[in-house]
Amino acid sequence: MSEVKKVIVKLKATDGKKVERDFPIDQANKLLKLPKSKWELIDKNFVFNGIEIAKAGKSEPVK
Amino acid sequence: MDCNCPAPTELTEIPNVNCPVDLKQIQRLGFQRIGYTFDATATPPTDILDLSVWQALKTASDDTKVVLTPLIGGDPVIEPGEAITSGGGDNSTLNGIEENEGTNPSAFSCVFKSLPSEAEKAIKALKCEKQLTVYLFLQGGRLAVTKIDTDKITGFNALSLFVSDRGNQGFGTKDTVSMSFSLEAGWSDNLQILKPNFNPFVDL
């Protein structure tokens, strides 16, 4: 049985010590969608369109 | 308080009191499974004062997840645990003097008002958790926590948590749901009150 590889996305905090952290894609989506989110996407492999994280150069959201 | 041997060589110095320390009103609660420590010097740092750290905990999908209650509707109190004693005025102790044997847990209780049933049910789900830590959000946007050392902070162990069913007092009243839990004896020994860099009643 093959394991589904977890997609990890790098975010950076915009407050405090401006920490960079890796998050699973689901949590990264939740964090970026928070109304007063203190996280920004810094992963060059992905883009955030305000609704969903997608692979850079592609419009479909990452599963 | 652990009074086991070896006894200290001298009485423990009591620090000078320069300013008052009061929780004032507890207005919101944050719950998490026991085991997490905020550490401002860890890699990456998890400074309890930063909103980004709380947002990461709120959106987590593991044991570190933090859930926050609605604002407490009323009557938040902590009744300190009384002494556990034995004897006194009888033959069971030396000279009939009552013996102190320990301290009972302290009892937190509060009331939530006009809760939607979804929130009531979600709060009740905490009853099934055996090991919870609680963060006390205080009036003025302050936060009461347990200091482990200079940079490490955690909450307070919340035990035997109970959430009542909805109460109703009829015309012109608000429905209420009561919550209570025990705080271990000595819960406030390492109490620290902090002022986060955000408003925990609005931003979380």
Interface residues (C-beta under 8 A of the other chain):
Chain A: A13 T14 D15 G16 K17 V19 E20 R21 F23 P24 D26 Q27 K30 L31 L34 K36 S37 K38 W39
Chain B: P44 P45 D47 L49 D50 L51 S52 V53 Q55 A56 T59 A60 S61 N197 F198 D203
